Amino acid sequence: MTDPVIRWAEGAGTAVLLDGFHALKHALRFGAGVPVAVTTNRRATLALAEELAPDLRKTLDALLTEVSEETYASLVPRPHPTGVAALAVRSSREANLRALARTPRTAPIVVLDNPRNLGNAGAVIRLAAGFGATGVVTTGTLDPWHPTVVRGGAGLHFATAVERLAVEELPAGPVFALDPEGEDIRGTKLPDDAVLAFGSERSGLSAELRARADHLLALPMRPQVSSYNLATSVAMTLYHWSVTGGASFGA
């Protein structure tokens, strides 16, 4: 078997870094190609798999290579408490675009319009995966596959389609944009093919996205409270969709 450090060096330039056991677990569950995975304590990691992911115990047994703590620290920018890291093959843009364009859709697409906070973007992807959203699209300069976003998403980029697009490239479907000037969301049933758009943490919706919107909706908020965190807004909106007819899983 090729030395894991050599395999790591060969793939590090183009692969997605999976930080920690849970990121690796999620990526494997949703079909990611993982050419190399390392751990500082193979026995402890497999015991964790037995407890939290017995469905992946055999896969991890075959995949994991134990390395020293020094070697592990040299491979990752910020060591994870579980002492586990892996490289995954990034989902192809072509496959993601096909998934986003496929109709009829059975779950909304989440659009983050010019997001700024990498951690918030990762949290949104994790939420979208949990609700079974079709995908998460970002506009603007933020790379939704940035390592910090992937870390915040806990490996769940592989559970939904994640891409960056211009506003004019957004998938078809009625655009419901969240805005303080919109109608109370509680009076609206969100369709499964909805495109749910959220403005940036600081400046809200861009003029381009606002012009593209078919509906403006507002989340209920106590007077004198200025805003919700981006991930919180997405969670509230997806939950509203799920209880007004969507998200049949877990019912």
C-alpha positions in Angstrom: 0.0 0.0 0.0 1.2 3.5 -0.8 2.4 5.6 2.1 -0.6 7.7 3.3 1.5 10.8 3.4 2.4 10.3 -0.3 -1.3 9.7 -1.2 -2.2 12.8 0.8 0.3 15.0 -1.0 -1.0 13.7 -4.4 -4.6 14.6 -3.6 -4.3 17.7 -1.4 -4.3 20.2 -4.2 -7.7 19.3 -5.6 -9.4 17.2 -2.9 -11.8 18.3 -0.1 -10.4 18.1 3.4 -12.6 16.3 5.9 -11.9 17.4 9.4 -12.8 14.9 12.1 -14.7 11.6 12.4 -18.1 13.1 11.8 -17.2 14.8 8.6 -15.7 11.5 7.3 -18.8 9.6 8.5 -21.2 11.9 6.7 -19.1 12.0 3.5 -19.0 8.2 3.3 -22.7 7.8 4.0 -23.5 10.1 1.0 -21.2 8.4 -1.5 -18.1 10.6 -1.4 -15.0 9.1 -2.9 -12.3 9.0 -0.1 -8.9 7.9 -1.4 -7.1 8.4 2.0 -8.0 8.7 5.6 -5.8 8.8 8.7 -6.2 8.6 12.4 -3.8 9.0 15.4 -5.6 6.1 17.1 -7.0 3.5 14.9 -8.5 1.4 17.8 -10.3 4.4 19.3 -11.6 5.5 15.9 -13.0 2.1 15.1 -14.6 1.9 18.6 -16.2 5.3 17.9 -17.5 3.9 14.6 -18.9 0.9 16.4 -20.8 3.2 18.7 -21.9 6.0 16.3 -21.7 4.5 12.8 -21.8 0.7 12.8 -22.9 0.8 9.2 -19.5 2.1 8.3 -17.4 0.0 10.6 -16.1 -2.3 7.9 -15.5 0.5 5.5 -13.5 2.5 8.0 -11.5 -0.6 9.0 -10.3 -1.0 5.4 -9.8 2.7 4.8 -8.1 4.1 8.0 -4.3 4.3 8.4 -2.8 5.1 11.7 -0.2 7.8 11.8 1.7 9.6 14.5 0.4 12.8 16.0 3.2 14.7 14.4 2.4 13.3 11.0 -1.3 14.0 11.5 -0.5 17.6 12.5 1.6 18.1 9.4 -1.3 17.2 7.2 -4.1 19.4 8.5 -4.1 23.2 9.3 -6.0 22.7 12.6 -6.0 19.3 14.3 -9.5 17.9 15.2 -10.2 16.5 18.7 -11.0 13.1 17.2 -7.6 12.9 15.5 -9.2 11.9 12.2 -8.8 13.5 8.8 -9.4 12.4 5.2 -9.4 13.7 1.7 -12.5 13.4 -0.5 -13.1 13.8 -4.2 -15.1 17.0 -4.7 -18.5 16.6 -6.2 -18.4 17.5 -9.9 -20.0 20.8 -10.9 -21.7 19.1 -13.8 -23.5 16.6 -11.5 -24.5 19.4 -9.1 -25.9 21.5 -11.9 -27.9 18.5 -13.1 -29.3 18.0 -9.6 -30.2 21.6 -9.3 -31.9 21.8 -12.7 -33.8 18.5 -12.4 -37.6 18.9 -12.3 -40.0 18.3 -10.8 -38.3 19.1 -7.5 -39.4 17.5 -4.3 -37.6 19.9 -2.0 -36.5 23.6 -2.2 -33.2 25.1 -3.2 -31.5 27.4 -0.7 -29.8 30.5 -2.1 -27.3 32.5 -0.1 -27.0 35.9 -1.8 -23.5 37.3 -1.3 -22.8 35.6 2.0 -19.7 36.7 3.9 -19.3 34.4 6.9 -17.7 31.0 6.1 -18.9 29.3 9.2 -22.5 30.5 8.6 -22.4 29.1 5.1 -21.2 25.7 6.4 -24.0 25.7 9.0 -26.6 26.4 6.3 -25.3 23.5 4.2 -25.6 21.2 7.2 -29.2 22.4 7.8 -30.1 22.0 4.1 -28.8 18.4 4.2 -30.8 17.7 7.3 -34.0 18.9 5.8 -33.3 17.1 2.5 -33.1 20.3 0.4 -32.2 19.9 -3.2 -29.2 22.1 -2.9 -27.5 25.2 -1.6 -26.4 27.9 -4.1 -24.2 30.9 -3.2 -23.8 34.0 -5.2 -20.9 36.4 -5.0 -17.3 35.7 -4.1 -17.5 33.2 -1.3 -16.5 29.7 -2.3 -19.0 27.3 -0.8 -16.4 24.5 -0.9 -13.8 26.6 1.1 -12.2 24.3 3.8 -13.8 26.4 6.6 -17.3 26.0 5.0 -16.7 22.3 4.6 -15.7 22.0 8.2 -18.8 23.9 9.3 -20.9 21.6 7.1 -19.5 18.5 8.8 -19.0 16.6 5.6 -22.6 17.1 4.4 -21.7 18.9 1.2 -22.0 15.4 -0.2 -25.6 15.1 0.9 -26.9 17.9 -1.3 -25.9 19.9 -4.4 -23.6 22.8 -3.4 -22.5 25.3 -6.1 -21.8 29.0 -6.7 -23.8 30.7 -9.5 -24.7 34.2 -10.7 -28.2 35.4 -10.0 -29.1 35.1 -13.6 -28.0 31.4 -13.5 -30.3 30.4 -10.6 -32.4 27.3 -11.3 -36.0 27.6 -12.4 -38.7 27.9 -9.8 -40.6 30.5 -7.8 -38.2 32.7 -5.8 -39.2 33.4 -2.3 -36.8 35.9 -0.8 -36.6 36.7 2.9 -36.8 40.4 3.6 -38.0 42.4 6.6 -40.4 44.3 4.2 -42.1 41.1 3.0 -45.3 39.4 4.0 -45.4 37.3 7.2 -44.2 33.8 6.2 -46.8 32.2 8.4 -49.4 33.1 5.8 -47.6 31.3 2.9 -47.3 27.7 2.0 -43.9 27.1 0.4 -44.0 24.8 -2.6 -41.5 22.0 -3.0 -39.9 23.7 -6.1 -39.3 26.9 -4.2 -36.0 28.8 -4.5 -35.5 30.2 -1.0 -33.2 33.3 -1.1 -31.5 34.8 1.9 -29.5 38.1 1.9 -26.0 38.6 3.4 -25.6 39.0 7.1 -24.8 42.7 6.7 -26.5 44.2 3.7 -29.5 41.9 3.0 -30.6 41.0 -0.5 -28.8 42.4 -3.5 -30.7 44.5 -6.0 -30.3 41.7 -8.6 -31.8 39.1 -6.3 -34.6 41.3 -5.2 -35.5 42.0 -8.8 -35.6 38.3 -9.5 -37.8 37.5 -6.5 -41.4 36.5 -7.1 -42.4 36.9 -3.4 -40.9 38.7 -0.4 -41.4 37.0 2.9 -40.6 38.1 6.4 -39.9 35.9 9.5 -41.8 36.8 12.7 -39.6 39.0 14.9 -40.1 40.9 18.0 -40.1 44.7 17.5 -36.7 46.4 18.1 -34.8 43.1 17.3 -32.8 43.9 14.2 -32.2 40.5 12.6 -31.6 36.8 13.0 -28.4 34.9 12.3 -28.3 33.6 8.7 -28.4 30.0 9.6 -31.2 30.6 12.1 -33.2 32.3 9.3 -32.7 29.3 7.0 -33.6 26.9 9.7 -36.9 28.7 10.4 -37.8 28.9 6.8 -37.0 25.2 6.0 -39.0 24.2 9.1 -41.9 26.2 7.9 -41.7 24.5 4.5 -41.5 21.1 6.3 -44.6 21.6 8.4 -46.8 23.1 5.6 -46.5 20.1 3.3 -42.9 19.3 2.6 -40.3 17.0 4.0 -42.2 13.7 4.2 -39.2 11.9 5.8 -39.6 11.2 9.5 -43.3 11.9 9.5 
